[in-house]
Amino acid sequence: MGSIKDYFSSLGAGVASLLKGMQVTGKEFVTPKITERYPENRDEMHISQRFRAVLELIYDKDGNHRCIACGTCERNCPNGTITIQSKMVDTWDGKKKKKLDKYIYDLGSCTFCQLCVTTCPTNALEFSNDFEQAVFTRSKLVKQLNYLPEKEEPKPTPEQIAKLEAEKAAKIEAAKAAAAAKKAAAAAGETAPATAAPAVELDEKAKKAIEAAAGDPEKQAKIRAALEKAARLKAEKAAAANGGANESENKK
């Protein structure tokens, strides 16, 4: 008797479950379809601007980018996805300048962490939302982001040339003036010991030290300054001692 009861109980539960499933299925029959019909609807399909698909260099309308080949993105990339190749060029004013030669990006190893974009000091990078990057070989995932030819250094204007020439002439005149002043100071230093009287009384040892430095006016000046300082300290010490002796005599 119990087995028959259990049979009909389980049968009823199965029928109830079937009816519940059919209810869900029937509801889906009348629900509007939202299935994407890619790639037929490629032109109307909306992709979020926040979606990160592939790294790109930002070019302006004149075909210029802001990358300075500093290598910050290459160092911060956790997977070694980016490789920067730079070169040195000569500018019109005779200086050296570092420029980007090739910006290599391996999409196959990119984790889309965006560290390269957020740490770029010149805001030269961005992630596009173009997700259609499927290829047949992995080598095609390696891209050169600076696809436009690098432009030559701009030619200087007449004003810039005139300013550069004026700066060069000013530097030459300053160097000549400094050399003349140094030569005059050296000549004055050679004649000074013969005409100037010593500021302090020199003993034999000090005289020999000054004579040994006869070919070096700067060294002679240092020796004389040291002797004058020593004499001044000695005089101050003697004056202090005499003052103390006089004060003790007055107390007596």
FIDRENNU-422370 format. One record per residue: x, y, z of N, C-alpha, C, O in turn; residue in one letter. Coordinates in steps of 0.001 Angstrom, whole numbers, plus 500000, padded with zeros to 6 digits. Layout:
XYZXYZXYZXYZa/...
//
This chain:
500835498801500000500000500000500000500872501252500000500589502216499289m/501922501229500793502822502387500869503528502647499562503740503806499204g/503911501582498815504624501761497569503735502401496511504222503197495708s/502460502078496488501536502683495522501367504176495811501302505001494900i/501296504498497116501160505906497514502392506708497098502272507820496583k/503573506137497325504807506818496944504890507003495433505411508003494940d/504356505999494701504409506072493230503596507255492725504078508054491922y/502353507359493203501500508438492739501980509809493243501772510829492586f/502619509816494409503153511075494941504295511581494061504356512764493729s/505192510682493692506313511077492832505829511427491422506388512306490765s/504782510728490967504214511031489655503622512452489638503809513209488686l/502915512781490703502342514125490795503412515203490838503264516259490223g/504507514930491577505602515910491646506258516082490288506643517190489915a/506386514992489550506985515078488216506124515880487257506625516693486480g/504806515638487322503890516392486453503929517885486796503916518732485903v/503978518207488114504044519614488529505321520271488029505304521413487568a/506428519542488124507694520082487623507651520294486115508173521285485605s/507025519358485406506914519483483954506069520695483571506421521441482658l/504957520884484274504111522036483986504833523363484260504638524337483534l/505671523398485315506427524608485643507458524909484562507657526063484184k/508108523859484072509073524046482990508410524499481705508942525352480995g/507249523933481402506522524334480207506048525781480310505951526489479307m/505751526215481560505363527609481769506509528558481423506290529586480784q/507733528217481843508904529038481518509168529026480020509484530056479424v/509033527832479413509259527731477969508233528539477188508581529218476221t/506985528469477597505943529236476927506153530733477057505877531492476128g/506643531154478214506918532576478405508021533062477466507956534177476948k/509034532218477250510138532601476367509708532635474909510325533322474095e/508631531880474565508131531887473186507597533263472796507706533671471639f/507022533974473759506400535268473468507278536449473866506886537598473660v/508461536192474433509379537277474816510138537765473589510588536941472793t/510303539128473401511066539647472241512506539137472263513133539052473319p/513001538811471113514348538242470992515403539356471092515229540438470532k/516504539072471816517605540036471969518929539448471478519999539968471797i/518858538393470723520076537749470234520818538675469273520205539227468359t/522159538859469467522967539680468569523179538935467257523479537741467253e/523024539634466165523191539021464846524519539476464249524565539985463129r/525594539288465006526924539656464507527403538564463543527211537383463836y/528012538907462415528448540251461996527472540980461085527814542028460539p/526229540436460903525293541102460008524935542505460484524738543411459674e/524852542680461800524477543989462345525708544796462776525607545594463708n/526860544614462131528119545269462508527985546798462471528539547485463331r/527261547332461491527165548780461359526293549418462438526503550581462781d/525339548698462971524449549267463990524831548859465407524257549373466367e/525775547960465558526111547437466885526841548492467715527735549174467214m/526460548622468971527058549609469869528053548918470808527719547943471481h/529288549448470836530331548947471743530662550067472726530858551213472321i/530723549744473994531002550748475015532369551389474788533328550721474402s/532440552706475036533703553421474871534745552982475901535942553169475684q/534306552406477011535237551948478047535877550606477716536810550174478393r/535375549949476676535909548638476315537331548793475765537569549609474876f/538274548006476298539680548067475884539952546941474890539881545758475222r/540265547347473665540476546345472616541917546306472136542516545233472066a/542480547458471805543838547493471263544454548855471586543765549875471583v/545759548858471865546468550090472193546782550856470912547099550264469881l/546686552202470996546956553047469838547715554298470260547585554770471389e/548516554830469325549112556149469494548093557199469081547365557017468105l/548044558287469815547106559357469501547758560303468488548764560944468792i/547190560386467302547651561306466263546690562490466172545478562329466320y/547245563690465926546390564843465707546029564946464226546382564076463430d/545333566003463873544862566145462493546008566378461507545843566162460306k/547172566817462006548325567053461142549249565843461054550302565910460421d/548858564736461687549678563526461637550827563513462606551826562832462370g/550711564263463712551757564301464735551290563561465977550114563628466337n/552195562862466627551893562211467900552725562857468999553651563616468715h/552397562557470257553060563196471397554077562290472082554599562652473137r/554373561130471515555328560209472144556741560799472069557180561240471007c/557449560802473205558811561318473273559828560190473487560998560462473756i/559402558950473373560279557776473504560982557745474851562157557385474930a/560269558123475921560879558113477258560989556699477824561818556453478700c/560165555760477335560230554368477787559454554079479052559586552988479607g/558637555029479537557868554799480772556863553665480596556722552818481478t/556167553645479468555180552583479228555852551219479116555312550217479585c/557027551180478495557752549918478348558174549364479703558091548158479936e/558628550241480598559062549795481927557887549367482802558032548462483624r/556736549998482642555586549697483494554757548516483001553926548001483749n/554960548081481778554170546968481245554544545672481962555715545293481944c/553586544973482596553919543760483358554268542561482495554882541616482989p/553895542568481218554100541408480345555150541628479272555375540745478444n/555795542780479268556750543057478204556089543180476847556665542803475826g/554880543710476841554115543828475604554664544923474688554527544838473468t/555291545957475278555708547137474527557225547153474378557957546855475322i/557685547503473182559108547673472906559309549019472210558742549277471148t/560126549867472829560384551205472283561758551216471627562749550849472258i/561826551629470380563090551821469667563223553307469346562377553878468657q/564286553927469847564478555363469670565733555629468860566524554724468594s/565900556887468473567072557329467721567390558762468113566521559494468587k/568657559164467908569101560522468194569216561294466888569795560810465915m/568663562489466879568718563344465689569338564688466077569311565084467242v/569891565376465090570482566703465289569425567764465024568748567728463997d/569283568709465948568356569819465753569065570976465057570287570963464913t/568309571962464632568872573078463869569832573929464690570690574606464124w/569703573905466023570595574706466866571815573915467339572510574341468262d/572082572754466703573282571990467013573162571055468194574171570485468609g/571987570867468757571794569993469905571327568610469453570944568415468300k/571368567653470385570891566294470128569484566136470711569177566688471768k/568642565386470019567270565169470464566896563707470261567176563116469218k/566252563129471290565799561744471224564418561692470595563518562424471008k/564242560824469591562963560706468905562558559241468788563394558339468839k/561268559029468633560738557675468470561069557143467086560860557823466082l/561587555922467040561854555260465763560763554226465468560130554268464413d/560546553287466418559497552284466251558824552026467596559495551898468619k/557503551952467587556724551608468775556056550262468494555063550189467770y/556612549204469076556145547837468817555221547401469960555558547535471136i/554051546878469586553033546456470558552531545058470203552074544814469086y/552624544138471182552195542750470986550818542573471620550702542417472835d/549784542598470796548417542459471292548180541091471912547355540963472817l/548891540059471441548675538707471940549055538510473392548533537601474038g/549952539335473934550365539199475337549858540336476210550195540396477393s/549062541232475661548547542375476427547439541916477369546565541141476981c/547482542403478615546435542107479602545448543266479754544539543191480580t/545611544330478975544692545476478965544572546121480350543502546593480736f/545681546132481085545678546725482422545676548255482379545306548905483356c/546087548826481249546084550266481000547139551024481815547051552244481949q/548124550322482354549201551019483057549993551910482100550465552977482494l/550139551485480864550877552290479889550174553612479624550825554645479470c/548838553582479568548064554791479281548085555744480471548279556947480298v/547888555220481669547777556076482859549116556674483278549134557725483918t/550240556038482936551552556548483354552268557325482262553366557828482499t/551688557441481083552339558188480000552413559661480367551370560263480625c/553598560275480404553702561679480835553163562675479815552889563822480166p/553006562263478565552533563188477528551142562831476998550675563434476032t/550480561854477624549138561417477179549136561061475693548290561528474931n/550095560228475297550248559874473889549558558570473521549563558188472351a/548956557865474501548385556544474245546924556492474644546462557262475486l/546204555568474022544818555302474390544438553897473927545072553335473034e/543401553340474541542837552061474109541583552333473283540678553044473720f/541544551760472091540339551861471273539398550708471619539801549738472261s/538124550825471183537151549758471433536888548929470185535839548295470071n/537825548928469255537705548117468043538094546672468381539276546326468384d/537101545844468661537372544487469149537662543498468019538046542363468302f/537496543875466777537686542940465660539183542818465353539681543430464409e/539878542039466144541319541867466020541704540410465770542858540037465979q/540755539581465326541038538158465093541916537997463848541648538591462803a/542967537186463979543884536907462865544157535401462837543788534673463758v/544809534952461766545090533526461618546446533131462179546652531962462505f/547372534068462301548704533768462845549021534755463963548615535917463925t/549748534270464947550080535103466105550998536255465728550952537311466360r/551827536072464716552768537134464339552048538404463889552601539500463985s/550810538258463397550067539428462952549509540247464113548999541348463908k/549604539711465333549176540462466505550236541463466961549957542327467792l/551438541350466425552501542307466743552365543488465795552485543335464580v/552115544663466354551813545840465552552839546940465811553387547053466908k/553086547742464786553876548970464936552894550134465011552215550456464035q/552828550765466196551798551768466418552078553087465707551139553787465330l/553356553445465514553643554672464757553679554330463270554745554214462666n/552504554174462706552380553714461327552650554823460318552938554537459156y/552563556084460739552876557189459834554379557467459858555008557291460902l/554978557896458739556422558203458730556735559382459645555995560363459705p/557867559254460363558274560324461267558688561558460469559394561456459466e/558240562720460927558533563963460233559920564493460607560429564218461693k/560516565249459696561822565840459949561687567003460942560601567539461163e/562837567371461532562842568494462458562470569777461712562909569977460579e/561672570644462329561258571880461643562442572803461374563388572867462158p/562372573507460262563423574456459906563324575703460786562222576121461142k/564464576299461139564420577493462002563935578716461231564159578838460027p/563277579604461936562844580871461354564004581863461373564956581668462129t/563953582925460559565026583940460594565219584546461986566345584864462369p/564143584707462737564265585257464096565042584307465003565870584740465804e/564765583001464869565489582031465687566978581990465320567835581881466197q/567277582076464030568687582087463601569403583313464147570522583210464649i/568752584491464049569361585723464552569587585648466061570621586095466557a/568626585088466791568771584955468242569925584023468596570692584297469518k/570045582901467846571130581956468109572488582592467843573421582398468622l/572614583353466749573878584018466438574235585049467502575398585186467881e/573216585780467985573470586772469035573946586108470323574845586620470991a/573344584964470677573767584251471880575192583738471744575967583798472699e/575547583230470555576913582759470340577917583902470466578965583750471094k/577588585059469859578494586213469935578656586687471376579752587061471792a/577555586672472138577629587097473536578501586148474360579254586589475228a/578399584855474088579232583884474810580715584073474478581574583958475352k/581003584365473198582400584568472795582975585809473477584101585780473972i/582204586894473503582671588116474149582870587916475647583832588420476225e/581948587173476274582085586906477710583338586082477999584034586326478985a/583624585095477124584824584274477315586096585117477154587054584959477911a/586092586015476159587254586895475960587456587815477164588584588012477617k/586362588375477678586467589265478834586980588520480064587794589048480821a/586501587293480260586962586504481405588442586171481285589174586213482274a/588890585836480060590305585540479859591172586763480107592238586652480712a/590720587954479639591480589176479861591559589518481345592608589933481837a/590436589341482061590441589625483501591370588676484253592061589089485185a/591386587422483856592266586450484502593730586782484245594575586653485131k/594018587214483012595397587577482675595840588799483459596973588855483936k/594936589798483598595268591002484370595468590677485839596366591223486481a/594638589790486377594794589412487785596102588676488017596744588857489052a/596502587842487056597771587131487198598947588100487144599910587947487895a/598876589102486257599950590086486173600037590909487444601134591206487916a/598884591283488009598884592049489256599409591220490412600074591752491301a/599125589942490414599617589077491486601123588898491443601754588728492486g/601718588933490235603172588778490130603912589998490641604998589862491205e/603349591203490459604027592425490903603705592797492336604423593599492933t/602642592234492909602232592620494254603269592321495313603482593184496164a/603932591183495339604897590915496412606072591869496402606660592111497456p/606441592423495251607601593315495191607285594683495743608202595354496215a/606041595146495714605710596513496124604981596565497451605112597538498194t/604201595513497761603392595550498976604221595182500187605042594265500147a/603999595894501238604692595603502489603921594556503248602692594536503177a/604588593687503969603883592656504717603019593261505810603399594228506469p/601839592662505985600909593177506988601344592809508391600940593462509353a/602157591778508526602624591347509848604134591135509779604733591049508707v/604713591055510962606150590781511056606388589310510716605828588417511352e/607215589073509717607452587713509253608723587165509874609747587844509939l/608637585923510328609844585262510811610494584529509641609981584571508523d/611589583878509883612340583208508816611538582090508171611601581896506957e/610790581360508976610004580242508455608913580753507511608694580169506450k/608221581847507890607161582411507057607734582973505760607136582835504693a/608914583617505867609535584174504669609889583075503668609695583232502463k/610397581990504171610757580882503287609508580293502617609551579919501445k/608377580211503375607135579680502805606626580581501687606151580088500664a/606720581909501872606261582841500840607173582781499622606699582821498486i/608499582684499856609432582595498734609223581305497941609393581294496722e/608853580216498626608619578945497939607383579010497032607282578283496044a/606441579902497392605218580046496588605296581257495673604267581839495330a/606506581647495273606665582858494458605963582744493107605499583753492576a/605876581572492552605224581403491245603717581225491313603063581080490280g/603158581235492520601719581024492692601153582157493543601174582065494770d/600637583243492910600119584385493685598971584005494615598845584549495712p/598152583087494182597018582691495019597493582019496298596952582261497377e/598506581178496167599052580508497356599727581506498281599612581394499502k/600433582486497713601049583521498532600004584300499334600206584602500510q/598882584620498675597818585356499359597240584537500508596925585083501566a/597103583253500307596575582400501378597538582349502562597118582378503719k/598842582272502256599839582227503344599809583523504145599841583490505375i/599748584664503459599706585956504145598426586089504983598464586600506102r/597295585626504435596045585700505189596123584856506457595627585257507510a/596755583673506349596890582812507530597798583455508574597521583378509771a/598890584094508123599800584757509058599130585941509754599315586147510953l/598343586727508990597636587862509587596607587393510609596447588011511662e/595915586310510301594937585788511247595605585314512530595125585571513635k/596746584603512354597465584124513543597969585299514393597907585253515621a/598472586357513725598959587529514473597815588235515187597977588693516319a/596663588326514535595513588979515155595039588209516377594733588807517408r/594976586868516266594571586059517419595564586186518565595175586214519732l/596862586264518223597885586401519256597764587737519970597910587819521190k/597490588806519178597337590130519778596107590184520674596154590763521760a/594992589577520221593784589566521045594004588799522336593504589187523391e/594754587707522249595028586912523455595903587691524433595699587653525646k/596892588403523865597768589198524732597004590341525375597216590650526547a/596106590977524608595313592074525167594407591579526274594225592253527287a/593834590387526077592970589831527106593767589522528369593298589738529486a/594992589008528169595828588701529332596218589972530074596215589994531305a/596556591036529338596927592308529980595739592915530714595892593495531789n/594538592774530118593350593303530780593077592595532080592674593225533057g/593288591295532110593064590540533338594076590907534409593749590975535594g/595345591149533967596379591536534943596080592907535526596245593108536729a/595647593851534710595321595188535205594153595153536166594144595887537154n/593179594322535900592009594241536797592411593681538166591906594124539198e/593328592697538164593774592150539454594595593173540244594522593203541473s/595379594014539549596154595059540223595233596099540850595480596565541963e/594171596463540134593233597435540660592531596910541896592245597682542810n/592245595613541949591596595049543127592513595111544341592055595287545470k/593798594965544099594747595024545206594816596434545759595564596692546702k/
//
